């Protein structure tokens, strides 16, 4: 999954090598691989939301944020 930058990639890889890993194909690219059997759903949900934020177009992110704020206030 995509991460914000290479520093975040390094941080995740160092934080739990049983859970997060990479392969040479991803060298120099801000992405990590995840062993799904080792990660809990709430943590995976956060990582997927962060990955979406890294990749989604600005206009779509704005629409989602506006939709969330409308649903909270309504």
FIMAR-499738 format. One record per residue: residue in one letter; x, y, z of N, C-alpha, C in turn. Coordinates in steps of 0.05 Angstrom, whole numbers, padded with zeros to 5 digits, always signed. Layout:
<recs>
AXYZXYZXYZ ...
</recs>
This chain:
<recs>
X+00017-00023+00000+00000+00000+00000+00018+00025+00000 X+00008+00046-00012+00023+00070-00014+00024+00084+00013 X+00047+00096+00019+00050+00113+00043+00059+00141+00035 X+00059+00159+00053+00064+00187+00047+00091+00192+00035 X+00112+00179+00045+00139+00184+00036+00157+00161+00045 X+00182+00162+00037+00201+00141+00043+00207+00139+00073 X+00206+00162+00087+00211+00162+00116+00189+00146+00130 X+00164+00150+00121+00142+00134+00133+00145+00105+00127 X+00154+00099+00102+00159+00071+00095+00179+00058+00113 X+00202+00072+00117+00223+00062+00135+00212+00058+00163 X+00196+00077+00173+00185+00075+00200+00167+00050+00203 X+00149+00046+00184+00132+00023+00185+00148-00003+00183 X+00167-00005+00165+00183-00029+00162+00198-00035+00188 X+00208-00015+00201+00223-00019+00226+00205-00025+00249 X+00180-00015+00248+00162-00017+00271+00153-00046+00276 X+00149-00062+00255+00139-00089+00258+00145-00105+00232 X+00170-00116+00230+00177-00131+00206+00161-00156+00201 X+00147-00166+00221+00130-00189+00216+00104-00181+00202 X+00097-00156+00205+00072-00145+00194+00077-00131+00167 X+00098-00115+00166+00104-00098+00143+00130-00108+00130 X+00130-00109+00103+00154-00117+00089+00155-00103+00061 X+00176-00107+00047+00178-00096+00020+00194-00116+00003 X+00195-00110-00022+00211-00127-00041+00227-00107-00059 X+00248-00117-00071+00265-00100-00087+00250-00083-00108 X+00229-00094-00118+00213-00080-00138+00203-00053-00128 X+00199-00050-00101+00189-00026-00089+00211-00008-00078 X+00236-00014-00083+00258+00003-00074+00255+00031-00086 X+00257+00051-00069+00255+00079-00078+00226+00088-00082 X+00207+00071-00076+00179+00079-00079+00165+00078-00052 X+00149+00098-00045+00137+00099-00019+00113+00080-00016 X+00119+00054-00013+00098+00034-00010+00109+00011+00007 X+00091-00001+00022+00098-00024+00038+00078-00047+00032 X+00086-00071+00036+00069-00094+00034+00061-00102+00062 X+00037-00113+00065+00026-00120+00091+00019-00150+00091 X+00027-00164+00112+00018-00191+00116-00009-00190+00130 X-00030-00195+00115-00057-00192+00125-00063-00209+00149 X-00051-00232+00151-00055-00250+00174-00044-00238+00200 X-00026-00218+00198-00013-00207+00221-00024-00180+00230 X-00043-00169+00215-00053-00142+00221-00083-00144+00230 X-00090-00127+00248-00118-00126+00257-00134-00106+00239 X-00159-00111+00237-00176-00095+00219-00175-00065+00225 X-00177-00057+00251-00176-00027+00256-00150-00014+00246 X-00128-00028+00250-00102-00017+00241-00101-00016+00210 X-00111-00037+00197-00112-00038+00168-00129-00017+00157 X-00152-00012+00170-00170+00009+00161-00156+00036+00160 X-00141+00043+00181-00127+00068+00183-00106+00070+00160 X-00091+00048+00156-00071+00048+00135-00083+00051+00108 X-00106+00038+00103-00119+00041+00077-00129+00069+00073 X-00140+00081+00094-00150+00109+00091-00126+00128+00086 X-00104+00123+00099-00080+00140+00094-00070+00136+00065 X-00070+00111+00056-00061+00105+00028-00079+00119+00008 X-00105+00119+00014-00124+00132-00004-00118+00162-00005 X-00113+00174+00018-00106+00202+00020-00081+00209+00003 X-00062+00190+00002-00038+00195-00014-00043+00194-00044 X-00063+00179-00052-00067+00174-00081-00091+00189-00093 X-00111+00196-00077-00135+00207-00088-00131+00235-00099 X-00145+00243-00120-00144+00270-00130-00154+00290-00109 X-00143+00314-00110-00151+00335-00090-00181+00340-00090 X-00193+00342-00113-00221+00347-00115-00238+00326-00102 X-00231+00301-00105-00245+00279-00093-00242+00279-00062 X-00218+00285-00053-00213+00287-00024-00230+00309-00012 X-00232+00331-00027-00248+00354-00017-00277+00346-00015 X-00287+00332-00036-00315+00323-00036-00321+00304-00012 X-00303+00286-00007-00306+00268+00015-00306+00282+00042 X-00287+00301+00045-00286+00316+00070-00312+00333+00074 X-00322+00345+00053-00346+00361+00054-00370+00343+00061 X-00371+00320+00049-00393+00301+00055-00392+00292+00083 X-00368+00287+00095-00366+00279+00123-00375+00301+00141 X-00367+00326+00135-00375+00348+00153-00405+00353+00152 X-00417+00349+00128-00446+00352+00126-00460+00330+00142 X-00450+00306+00141-00464+00284+00155-00461+00287+00185 X-00439+00299+00195-00435+00303+00223-00453+00326+00234 X-00457+00346+00217-00473+00369+00226-00503+00365+00223 X-00511+00346+00206-00539+00342+00200-00551+00321+00216 
</recs>
